[in-house]
Amino acid sequence: MKPPGMGGLMKQAQKMQENMAKAQAELEQLEVGGSSGGGVVTVKASGKQEIIEINIDPDVIDPEDKEMLEDLITAAVNQALQSAKDAAEEKMSSAMGGLGAALPPGMKIPGF
């Protein structure tokens, strides 16, 4: 089987670049959530791993137990950010068309 020529490689690279730009645009529109305490604290994050919104049930606000509320917020934020990270990795991997699997473990393409 004949390997693809330089023109074929350039077309593949251009297609991958287009796919990655599309994936990045989709991530900008993506919103994921996290929650803790059975939903008393909810957090919404963007696909760019930025916090958009935090909601706290007023019944959970106890001035005598500040640490509990802080823990609930931290847990919900971490869950939302992990969901955003997972979604970003999935989108970028898909956009790269399997090329990401060829990279050594822990190596990432800059900017992704």
C-alpha positions as CSV (number, residue, x, y, z in Angstrom):
1,M,0.0,0.0,0.0
2,K,1.4,3.4,-1.0
3,P,1.7,5.9,1.8
4,P,-0.1,9.2,1.3
5,G,1.8,11.9,-0.5
6,M,2.6,15.4,0.9
7,G,-0.7,16.7,-0.6
8,G,-2.6,14.0,1.2
9,L,-0.9,14.8,4.5
10,M,-1.7,18.5,4.0
11,K,-5.3,17.7,3.4
12,Q,-5.5,15.6,6.5
13,A,-3.8,18.3,8.6
14,Q,-6.2,20.9,7.3
15,K,-9.2,18.7,8.0
16,M,-7.9,18.1,11.5
17,Q,-7.4,21.8,12.0
18,E,-11.0,22.5,10.9
19,N,-12.3,19.8,13.2
20,M,-10.5,21.2,16.1
21,A,-11.7,24.7,15.5
22,K,-15.3,23.4,15.3
23,A,-14.8,21.4,18.6
24,Q,-13.4,24.6,20.3
25,A,-16.5,26.6,19.1
26,E,-18.8,23.8,20.5
27,L,-16.9,23.9,23.8
28,E,-17.5,27.6,24.1
29,Q,-21.3,26.9,23.9
30,L,-21.2,23.8,26.2
31,E,-22.5,24.0,29.7
32,V,-22.0,21.3,32.3
33,G,-23.1,21.0,35.9
34,G,-22.0,19.8,39.3
35,S,-23.8,19.4,42.5
36,S,-23.3,18.4,46.1
37,G,-25.4,17.8,49.2
38,G,-28.1,16.1,47.3
39,G,-28.5,19.2,45.0
40,V,-28.5,21.9,47.7
41,V,-25.4,23.4,45.9
42,T,-25.3,23.4,42.1
43,V,-22.6,24.8,39.9
44,K,-22.7,25.4,36.1
45,A,-19.4,25.6,34.2
46,S,-18.6,26.2,30.6
47,G,-16.8,23.9,28.3
48,K,-13.8,26.2,28.7
49,Q,-13.7,25.2,32.4
50,E,-15.0,28.6,33.7
51,I,-17.7,28.8,36.4
52,I,-20.8,30.4,35.0
53,E,-23.2,30.1,38.0
54,I,-23.5,28.9,41.6
55,N,-26.8,28.3,43.3
56,I,-27.2,27.6,47.0
57,D,-30.4,26.5,48.6
58,P,-31.1,29.0,51.3
59,D,-32.0,26.3,53.8
60,V,-28.4,25.1,53.8
61,I,-27.0,28.5,54.8
62,D,-26.1,28.2,58.5
63,P,-23.9,31.0,59.9
64,E,-22.8,28.5,62.6
65,D,-21.5,26.0,60.1
66,K,-19.6,27.9,57.5
67,E,-17.2,25.0,56.8
68,M,-20.0,22.7,55.7
69,L,-21.2,25.2,53.1
70,E,-17.6,25.8,51.9
71,D,-17.1,22.0,51.5
72,L,-20.4,21.7,49.6
73,I,-19.4,24.6,47.2
74,T,-15.9,23.1,46.7
75,A,-17.3,19.7,45.9
76,A,-19.8,21.0,43.4
77,V,-17.3,23.3,41.7
78,N,-14.8,20.4,41.4
79,Q,-17.4,18.1,39.9
80,A,-18.5,20.8,37.4
81,L,-14.9,21.5,36.4
82,Q,-14.1,17.8,36.0
83,S,-17.2,17.4,33.8
84,A,-16.0,20.3,31.7
85,K,-12.5,18.9,31.4
86,D,-13.8,15.5,30.4
87,A,-16.1,17.0,27.8
88,A,-13.2,19.1,26.4
89,E,-10.9,16.0,26.2
90,E,-13.6,14.0,24.4
91,K,-14.3,16.8,21.9
92,M,-10.6,17.4,21.2
93,S,-9.9,13.6,20.9
94,S,-12.8,13.3,18.5
95,A,-11.6,16.3,16.4
96,M,-8.1,14.9,16.2
97,G,-9.5,11.7,14.6
98,G,-7.6,9.3,16.8
99,L,-4.3,11.1,16.4
100,G,-4.4,11.8,20.2
101,A,-4.1,8.1,20.9
102,A,-0.8,8.1,19.0
103,L,0.7,10.6,21.4
104,P,2.7,9.3,24.4
105,P,0.8,9.3,27.8
106,G,0.7,12.7,29.3
107,M,1.7,14.5,26.1
108,K,-0.9,17.0,24.9
109,I,-1.1,19.3,21.9
110,P,-0.4,22.9,23.2
111,G,-3.6,24.9,23.7
112,F,-5.8,21.8,24.3
